[in-house]
Amino acid sequence: MGHTVDVFSLHGVGGIVGLICNSLFVNSNVGIYSSDGAFSGNPVLLGKMIAVICVLIIYISVFTLICLVLTDFVVCLKASGEFHT
């Protein structure tokens, strides 16, 4: 496995876990722009963060597909048969 394969497993999963943990543990005493999280009596924030995660996954998937199609027009993304073992 190369570094490009590990991008989602590191950054994607880390970002998802970070958003969920922030929506659970955030407290309004931390800063003036923060609100209470699910463990502080505001479970709506957890639902909003899960909705944001779902929208971002769809957006990133569509944008990645568009980039792959455009790249395929410029250079061939498939390796020829001589490179397959």
C-alpha positions as a printed NumPy array, in Angstrom:
array([[  0.   ,   0.   ,   0.   ],
       [  1.251,   3.414,  -0.914],
       [  0.9  ,   6.779,   0.708],
       [ -1.963,   7.79 ,  -1.566],
       [ -4.063,   4.872,  -0.364],
       [ -3.554,   5.883,   3.27 ],
       [ -4.878,   9.428,   2.787],
       [ -8.502,   8.613,   3.631],
       [ -7.637,   6.173,   6.4  ],
       [ -5.535,   8.835,   8.119],
       [ -7.044,  12.218,   7.311],
       [-10.618,  11.213,   6.502],
       [-11.195,   8.95 ,   9.478],
       [ -9.249,  11.294,  11.751],
       [-11.41 ,  14.237,  10.661],
       [-14.63 ,  12.283,  11.148],
       [-13.608,  11.108,  14.62 ],
       [-12.495,  14.653,  15.487],
       [-15.815,  16.191,  14.433],
       [-17.799,  13.624,  16.397],
       [-15.622,  14.025,  19.496],
       [-15.91 ,  17.812,  19.298],
       [-19.685,  17.591,  19.102],
       [-19.709,  15.313,  22.138],
       [-17.22 ,  17.014,  24.454],
       [-17.362,  20.738,  23.59 ],
       [-18.321,  23.06 ,  26.424],
       [-19.445,  26.681,  26.25 ],
       [-16.911,  27.61 ,  28.947],
       [-14.066,  26.963,  26.484],
       [-14.583,  30.031,  24.302],
       [-17.033,  32.759,  23.467],
       [-18.01 ,  31.176,  20.12 ],
       [-18.446,  27.606,  21.327],
       [-21.671,  25.962,  22.381],
       [-22.444,  22.985,  24.56 ],
       [-21.953,  19.5  ,  23.16 ],
       [-24.011,  16.353,  23.576],
       [-22.543,  15.523,  26.99 ],
       [-23.289,  19.078,  28.168],
       [-26.971,  18.905,  27.273],
       [-27.043,  19.759,  23.545],
       [-27.469,  16.553,  21.51 ],
       [-28.602,  18.581,  18.473],
       [-24.956,  19.487,  17.802],
       [-24.1  ,  15.801,  17.339],
       [-26.863,  15.451,  14.745],
       [-25.645,  18.557,  12.919],
       [-22.081,  17.236,  12.819],
       [-23.212,  13.852,  11.483],
       [-25.192,  15.666,   8.785],
       [-22.095,  17.732,   7.917],
       [-20.023,  14.557,   7.682],
       [-22.551,  12.94 ,   5.311],
       [-22.7  ,  16.014,   3.071],
       [-18.902,  16.267,   2.992],
       [-18.504,  12.598,   2.052],
       [-20.908,  13.056,  -0.866],
       [-19.27 ,  16.333,  -1.963],
       [-15.736,  14.925,  -1.796],
       [-16.762,  11.753,  -3.64 ],
       [-18.37 ,  13.71 ,  -6.486],
       [-15.428,  16.121,  -6.735],
       [-12.952,  13.214,  -6.757],
       [-14.921,  11.49 ,  -9.531],
       [-14.923,  14.692, -11.595],
       [-11.148,  15.038, -11.118],
       [-10.614,  11.414, -12.137],
       [-12.707,  11.805, -15.296],
       [-10.907,  15.013, -16.275],
       [ -7.537,  13.408, -15.608],
       [ -8.513,  10.39 , -17.679],
       [ -9.124,  12.688, -20.662],
       [ -5.601,  14.074, -20.391],
       [ -3.661,  10.914, -19.509],
       [ -4.743,   7.309, -19.366],
       [ -5.405,   6.232, -15.781],
       [ -5.348,   2.513, -16.609],
       [ -1.998,   0.766, -16.804],
       [ -1.392,  -1.317, -19.902],
       [ -1.283,  -5.116, -19.695],
       [  2.505,  -5.274, -19.488],
       [  2.488,  -3.705, -16.019],
       [  0.041,  -6.211, -14.52 ],
       [  1.542,  -9.264, -12.856]])
